[in-house]
Amino acid sequence: MMKYIYKLLFIFSGIVIISSCSDYLESDQYFKDRKTIESTFENKQFSEEWLAYAYSFLTNENADVCSKGYTPHCFADDMYYGDRDGNYDSDNINSLSYNKFKLGEYTENDDYNGNWARCYKGIRQASIFIQNIDMNKEMTPELIREYKAQARFVRAYYYWLLLRKYGPVPLLPDEGIDYTESYDDIAIPRSSYEECAEFISNEMALAAKDLPLGPQDAENVARPTRGAALATRAIALLYAASPLMNGNTSDYAQKLVDDKGRQLLSPEYNEEKWAKAAAAARDVMELGVYQLYVAHLRTSGSSAYPATIVPPVDGNFSEKDWPEGWKDIDPFESYRSEFNGTLTAAENPELIFTRGQNQSGEGINTMVAHQLPRIASGWNTHGITQKQCDAYYMNNGTDCPGKDREIGRGDGSSRVGGYTTEEDISKGRYRPLGANVSLQYANREPRFYASVAFSGSVWHLLNESQDRNREEQVFYYRGNGNGYTNTMFWLRTGIGVMKFVHPNDTYEGGDINKIVPKAEPAIRYADILLIYAEALNELDQSYAIPSWDGSKTYTISRDINELKRGIQPIRIRAGVPDYSASVYANKNEFREKLKRERQIELMGEGKRYYDLRRWKDAEIEEALPIYGCNPLMTEDQKDLFYTPVEEWSLPTTFAQKMWFWPIRHDELKHNKRLTQNPGWTYYD
């Protein structure tokens, strides 16, 4: 799809389509002439160019999963970046440090705030296409319907990106706006969150009718499918049902109003919104197109591709083959391969929507370059917090000893002391750990080893040109080359990120081509299953909700078997035992388990930042101190290194204004009916 998106972005003499982003809004003058409209949209090639340009705004600031050069939202209380904590330069798009981001010290006019203009440019481009493509004389009616559905998807997706980041936004008329008119005449107020979500829901349902079922082949992998439209619809409805938007009577919500004083976040709680979200997730499930990816049991292997580390016997999942159990699958490789480039986007049956590998210079490959250790010429600056490290279960499904002890949570137990020995390794104990690794990292669930680069992890680096630089065990003690230094190239918590890293990956010589290409996991089927379970859990009543196309009606209620239908596949694929019957029976307990499951399963995928906000948990979770290993300790002081400390270099806070991002001042000046989000300013 990205080839499709970008190959036609140029200007033909005689017909001006778009000259540049900077004069985009002046393009309307060319459409005063009906002949210009007709000469553009009657021509197949010109029409495809127009649609391609509508797609082009999905990149950069509007990527869902990427490094932080354009958007920092893949980093919350789970992941952090430490390579931009120097002086802040407002003229540099790469200048927003993690601390400035976490402390809410970004401003209305920061470069990270460019999504608003880019989204509305894409919305306008798509709207013009929808209004005019029917006049095309070189396309079949079937192709016109599909292209129109693509444009409708793209337009609704831009609205979704706006809604997620900024909260309620103005919904433009379907025919678009004539930007040659005065600002006063075209001013539009913000719609409510509920209205925005309903618009996205309706538009995605319309788009789904004429989009291919999916998944797409390798050539068209980033084209939207019916599944992508319905999945986005489910996500938007889930957010609309969540506490920040549903029954919010807080002081902040009362201040978030349009220009007439109408509250934009619903103060009245409506349980049926959860039922609609569950039904929308069910729509995706009922397509029968998507499934969780699994790698099958491996009886032998190498260091980089080890034999399956079989989860403990639980008397349930351990006795059954996939999909009822994990007996014949490799949970570690199943999870790892999804993200590290082993699978192409077209090969991944779980991937619902992706931009492929087209995320400019700040894509996932760039993020991996920042995760890799110094011995691989990596930046060695992207890590995870102790909170995230503790979130992963032990391999028997229990909490790790000492979990969240430092922040006053957990069961009061102490962290495990001691280290693995050479004898342990020779006798096959504590796999996949090497020698001299803290036993805090032993016997953890498979997703832990696929995601966490703890001190003592083995980095395979198989693309290194020298054999001696491969299969390296990396420790983060001060003074060993990968630990604390007086530069920016060190992990602030002493815990790194292994997710997205392929055994071949290295950044040797600063060559990004030595990192295996990875497809962006914008929407995965795992997220849809978790949405289904979360939404069902919030119900006290039963609801009859029609499917997206009205062909059937679902009975939606908090049915434990349906809760299991959502959550169990995630747990089984991960090699983690099921919850107890008491957890399924208790709405509050299940909610906490569900939140933790999202924290683990979706780590690093741009979900956590927004989850904390829609749950109204951010004011607590984002304000907690960040803990990690003590990076100032040397190997001789390793017991102190593994004693968690509050990280002085990663301060935290949460202010009420941080529920949503600010709207730029120039946008407020252009639209006199546009209101600012509470806590932010209107003028320079």
N, C-alpha and C positions, 0 to 999 in steps of 0.2 A: 504493500500500500504506500510506503514512503517513496518508493520509486514513482508510483502513480502521483503522489502528492507534489513532488518537487520537480519532476522532469519538464513541466510545462510552464514554469513561472518566469515568463519574459513578456515583453511588450511587442505587439505587432504594429508596424507603421500604419497609420490611417485610422486605427481604432485604439483609443486609449482605455485600457482596463484599469490599471493602477500604476502610478508612477513611483510611489514609495509609501512607506508607512506614514511618513511625516505629513504628506498631503492627502492622506486617505479620505478624510472627511470632505475634501473638495471634489471628490469624484462624482458627486451627484450632478454637477453641471453638465456632464457628458450625457446624462440620461434625460435631459430636457428634450433631446432629439429622439423621436420615436425610431427613426431609421437606425440610429446607433444601437439602441436596444435590440432591434430586430437583427441587425447584422452580427451582433454578438451571439445572441441566443438561438438563432436559426442555424448557426454553424456548430458542428459537433466538437471540433477541436477547441474553438474559443470557449464553448460552454464548459468543457472539461478543465480548461485553464482556470476558469472562474471558480469552479468547485474546488480545484486544487488549492487555490489561494485561500479559500475558506478553511480548509484543513490546516494550513500552514501555521495558524496561531495556536495550535495545540501543543507546540513545543516550547522550549525554554521555560519561562515562568509558569507555564500551564502544564508542565509534565507532572504526573502523579508520583513517580518514584525516580529520584535522581540525586546527584550530589548537591551541595548547597550553594553553588555559584549563582543560581537563579531563584531557588526557593529553599528555605531551611526546614520545611515542614516534615521531612523524614526524620527529624531529630526532636525529641521531646524530653521525657524523663527516662528514656530507655537508651537512646544513642546520643552521642555528642560529637562535635568536631572541635579540635583545639589548635588549628593552624591559622586562625584569623583573629587572634586575640590581641593584636597590636593596635596601633593607632587607627582610628576609624576615618576613612576617607569617603565622604558622601558622593564624590564623583566616580567612585569605583564600584561597579556592579558586584564585585567580589568582596566587598568590604564589610559586610555585616558579620560581626563576630558572634560566636555562640553566646557569649555573655550578654552582649547588647540585645540579642534576640530573646534570650531567656528572661532578662530583666525588663523587657518591654520598653527599651530605650530607642527603638526604631521610631521613625517619624512618619508623618503623613506623606511626605514627598520622597521617601527613600526609593531607590531603584528596585528594591524587592517588592515594591507596590505597583508594578506595572501591569499586573494581571487585568485590572479593570479595563484599561483602554484596549488591550489585546483581545480580551473576550468580546467586547462590544464591536470591535472591528470584524471579528469572525462572525458574530451574530448578524451584523448588517450584510456581510458578504453572502452568507447563507440565505438570508431572507430574500435578497434580490434574486438569487438563483431559484428559490422556490416559487417566486411570483412569476418568473419569466420562462422557465425551461420548457413549459408545455408548447411553446411556439417552435421548438426545434424541429427541423424538417429532415434531419439526417440520422435521427435516432429512432429506434423502435419504441412503441408505447411501453413495452416492458422495461427497456433500459431507462427511459425517462422516469418511470415510477421508482425504479431502484435508485437512480441518482437523486431524485427528489427526497427519497427516504434517507439517503446518506446525508444530504444537506440538513434535513430536519433533525437527524441524530446529532450532527455537529453543533447545530444551533442550540439544542437543548443541553448538550454537554457543556457548552460554554456557560450557559445559565447555571448549571450545576456547580461548576468550578467557582463562579462568582458567589453563589449562595453559600457554599461550604466555607469560603474564606471571609467574606464580607457580611454575611447575613442577608437579610431581605434586600432585594435590588429592584430597580425599575424594570418592568416588563414592556418591551417596545411593541408598538402595533405590528401586526403580522406583515403589513406591507412596508414596514420600515419607516424611517424618518427622513424628511427632506432637509438635509443639513445646510441648504442654502437659505432657509428661513431663519428668522431671528431666534436667538436662544430663548427669549421669552415665549415665543410661540410654540416651541418644541419641548418645553420643560415638562418632565414627567416625574411624578412622585414615586417613592419606593412602594412596591407591593408588600403585603405581609408575607411572612415565611411560609405560611400555609398556602397562600395563593401561588407563590413561586414553586413550591414543591408539587402542587397540583398541576401547574402548567407543565413542568418537566415530566411528570407522570403521564399526562395526556399526550404530549408530543412524542415521548418515547414509545407509547403504545401505537400511535399512528405510524411512526417510523418502522416499528417491528413488522407491520403488515406486509411491507414491500421489501424488507431486507432479507437476504439469504439466511437460511437457518443457521449455517455455520457448523463447524469452524471453517475458516478460509484456508486456501493452500498457501504455499510459501510466498508466491508472488504477491498475494493480496492479503497477507496476514493482518495488516493493520486497518483494513476496511472494517467498518462496523457490521455486525451481524444482528440477527434478531435477538440472540442471547445477550449481546452487548447492550442493546437498547433496553431489554427487560431487566437486566442486572442493574444498570444505572437507575432505572425507575425504582427498583427495590431499595437501593441505597438512599435515594432522595426521600422516599417515604419513611424509611427507618429513622433518618435524621429528624424528619418532621414529627415523628412520634416520641422522640427522646426528650428527657426532662428540660433541657435548655429551651426547647421550642414548644413544649406541650404542658400547659399548666404552670407556666413560670410567672410568679407574682413578685419576684425580687425587685429591688430598687432599680437595678440595671434594666430589667425588662420594661419597667414603667417609663424609663427614660428613652428607650429605643422606639421612636415614633416617627410617623411621616410628617409632612409639613402642615397637616391639619390636626396633629396631636393624636392620631390613631395609633394604638400600640401595635407593634409589628410582630411580637412574639406572643402567642396565644396565652392569655391568663387562665383560660378554662381548660381543665384537663379532659381529654377525650380518649378513652381507652380504645375505641375502634380504630384509631390511627395505627396502633400496634397490629391489629388484625389485618389492616390493609397492607402493612409492610410485610407481614408473614405471608399473605397471599401472593404478593408480588415476588417474594423469594421462591415461593412454591411454583410460580409460573416458570421460572428458570429451571427448577428441578424437573418439572414435568416435560420440558423439551426433550429430555433423554439424550442430549448431545454431550454434556460435560460429565466428567468424573475425576476424582482425585488421582493424580499420577502416583504409581507405585513402581519401584524397582524390585525385582524378585530375588529370592534367597540366593546368596552366593556362598558356596562352600569352600572356596579358596580365593586367594587374591594377593595383592601387594600392599605396601605401606600406604600408597595413595588410594588404592581401591581395595580395602581390606575385606576379608570374609565377613559375612554378616555377624554382627554382635547381637545375638538373639535376646530379646527382652526376657525378664524372669517369668516363670510360670505363674499365671494368675487364676488358673482353673476356668477361664472363660475365653478371652480373646486368643490366648496362647494355644488353644486346642483347635482352632478353626482357621481355614484358609481365607484369604482376602475374597470378598469384602467383609465377611463376618468376623475375621480375626487376622492376626499377623503371622500365622504359622509359616506361610510360604513367601513372605516379603521381607525386604531389608528396610526397616524404618529409617535408618540413618541415610542411606543412599536415596531413598524415596524423597526425602525432604531436601537433601543437599542438591540433587540433580535438577530440581525445579528452578533454581535460581542462578546456578553458576555457569550456565552456557552449555552444559551437557546436552540439554534439549533445546532445539530451536523452537521458536514460537509455534510453528506449524505442527511440531511433534508433541506439544504439550496439551493433553486433553483437558487440563484444568484451566487453561488460560482463556478468559472470556473477552478481555479487551486489552490491547497493548498498542503502544506506538512503535513497536519493534525495537530496533537499535538506534532510532533516529532521534536522539535527544541532545544534539550538538555536543559541545565540549564539556557539558556538565551531566552526562548520563551516568549510568551505573558503572561503566568501565572506569570513569574518572573517580567515582566513589571508591571502587576497589583499589585504585592506585593510592588512595589516601589510607586504606586499611592495611596494605602490605607493609611488612617491616622494613627497616633500613637496609638489612642485608639483601633485600630484593629491590633496592633503590626506591622503595615506597615511602610515602610521606609519614606513615606511622602515627597518624593523628586522629583517626576515627575509632572511637571505642564505645563500650557500653558501661552503664552504671552498675553499682552493686545491686540496686533494686532489681534491674533487669536480669542480672546474673542469678539472683535468688529466686526469681519467678519460675525458672525451670524446675521441674519435678525431679525427684530421685527416680531411678529406673523402676522402682516398685510403686510409683504413684504418690509417695509421701513427700512432704516438704523437706528441703535440705536442712540439716541441723543449723540453728542460728539464723534462720531466714528472717530478714528485716529486723534483726535484734537492735541495730543501732538507731533505727527510727521509731523505736518503741512499739513494734508490732511482733508478730510471731508467737511462738509458744514458750518463750523464755529459755530455750535450749542454747547451748554454746556451739560455736563453730568447731568443726573437726580439726584437730592438729595432726602433725606428722606429714610424711612425704613418701611417695613411692620409692622403691629401691630397685637396684638391678636384678635382685632375686625375684621381686614381684614380676618384673617384665619377662624374665626368662621362663617363669612358670605360668605366664598368661593371665596374671591377675590385673584387675583394674583396666582392662582394655577399654578405649584405645590409648590410654595415657602412656607416656614415656617415663623414664626414670627421673627422680628428684622433683616431681610435681606435687603440689599441695593436695592432700587427700580431700580437701573441700570440693575438688573437681572430680572426684571418683564416684562411680556408680550413678551417674546422672542419666536422664532420659536422652534418647538419640538426637532430638532437636538441639539440645545443648551443645553436643559435639559438632553439629553441622553449622552452628551459629556463633559460638563463643570462642574467641582466640585468647584463652586464658594463658597466664604465664607458664611456659613449658609446653605450649602447643607445638606441633610439628607443622611447618610450612613446607609443602612439597616442592614448589617452584621448579617444575619439570621443564619449563621453557628457558631456564638459565643456561647460558652457553658453556659454563664450566660445571663438571660433575660435582666438584667440591662445594658448590653453592646450593645444591639440591638437598632435599630431606633435612632441613634445618630445624632443630628444636630451639625455639626463641623464648628467652626469659626477659622480663621487664624490670629487673633490678637496676638501680642506679649504678652507672659506671660500666655497664656491659655492652653499650653500643645501641641497644634498642630501648633502654630505660630512660630515666630522667636525664635531660641534658639542659644546657643553657640556651638551646635553640628551641624552635617550635616543634621539633620532630620527636615527640614522645607522647605516650598515652597517659592522660591525666588521672585515670583510675587504675592504670596497670592492667586493664582488661580490654582486649581488642574485639574486633568483629570478624568472624569467619564466614558469615552468610554472604552469598554472592561470589565467593572465592573458589575458583576452579583449581585442581591440582597443578595445572599447567601455568597458572598465572604468575607473572613476574613483571616488574616495571624496569627491568634492567636497561640501562642507557636512556631512561625516560621514554621508552618506546611503548606507547599505548597499544600497539598491535601485538605485543606479547601478552596481553590480557585477552582471554577468550571472550568474544562478543556475547552479550547477555540481553535477552528480551525483557523489556519493562513489564513487570506484573501489575498493571494498573488495576485490573479486576480479576480475581481468581475465584474458582468455584468454592474453595474453602471459605471465602468470605460470605458467599451466598448461604452456605450451610449454617454458618455462625449467625448470620442475620435471622434466618428462619428460627433457630433455637432461641435467640434473644427475644425476638418479637413475641413468640408464643408464650414465653415465660411470664410476660407482663400481663397476661389476660386472666380475668376472673370470670368473664362471661364467654358465651359462644356466639360466633358471628357467621352469617352467610355472606361470603364475599365472591363476586363474580371474577372469573379469570380475565386476563388482559384483553382477550378478544370476545368475551361473553359466551364462549362455547360451553362453559361448565360453571358450576358454582361450588366453591370450597366451603366446608364446615371448618371454621378456624377456632380452636380453643386450646387451653393449656393441657394438652394430652401428652402424658409422659412418653408414650411410644413415639409420638412425633418429635418431642424434645430429643429423644435418642436418635431419631432419624437425622437430626441436624448435627448433634455433637459427637455421636459415636464414631462416624467415619474419620473425623479429625483425630480423635484419640487413638483409634486403631492404627491408622497410617503412621502416627507418631510413635507407636509402640508403648503407649501409656495405658495402664488399666482404667477400667470404667469407674465412674462415680458410684458411690453407695446409693442405695434406695432412698436413704434419708435426704441426700442432696437433691435428688430429683423431686422429692415430695415438698421441699421447702423453697418457695419462690426467692427469698432473700439469699439463701445459701447458693442456689443455682446461679443467681445473678452475679455473685462474686466469683464463682468458678468460671462463668462465661467471660467475664471481663478479663480474668487472668488468661484464659485460653486465647483470647484475641491478642493480648499482650505478647504471648509466646509465639503463636502461629504466624502473626502478621508483623512481627518485629522488622523494622527497617523498610516497611512498604508504604510509609506515609499515612498510616491509619491512626496510630496512637495519639498524635497531636490533636486530631479532630475528635477522636473518641472521648478523650478526657474532657473536652469542652461540651460535647453534646450530652454527656452523662452528668454534667455539672460537677465533675470530680477535679477539674484542673486547679481550682483555687486551693485545694489541699495537696494534691499530688505534685503539681508543678512548683509549689512553694517549699516542699520538703528539701532539706539539704541533700546534696548528692554525695554519696559515699562510694569509696572504692579502696583498692589496696593503697598502701602508703608508698608513693613513688620515690620518696627520698631515701628509702632504705636500700642498702646494698645486699648482695647475696649472703654475706656474713651475718646480716640482720634479718634473714628471711622470715623468721617468725613474726617480726614486727611488720614486714612488708605485707603479710597476709592478714594482719589485724586491721579491719576496715577503719578508715578515718574519713572525716568530712573533708572534701576536696576544696582547698582554698581557691583554686584556680577556676572553679565552676560554681559561682554563686547563683542563687535562685531566689525568685520571688514570683508572686502573681498579683497583678492589679486587675480590678474589675474591667478596665478598658480592654484587656487582652482577650476577652471572650471572642471578639471579632477584630479584624484588622481595620485600620483607618482608611477612609476614602481620601484620595489625593485632593489637594486644594484646588487644582485647576479643574477637576471634574465638578467640584461644588460650585465653582464660578460659572461653569458652562450651563449648569442646570439649576435654576433658582429654586426649584421645588425639591431638590435632593437634600436630604438631611444627613448629618454626620453621625457616625457611631458614638455612643456615649463615652466620654473621657478624652476624646480627641478634639482638635481645634478646627475651626472653619477657615481661618485665614493664615497667611504667612506671617 
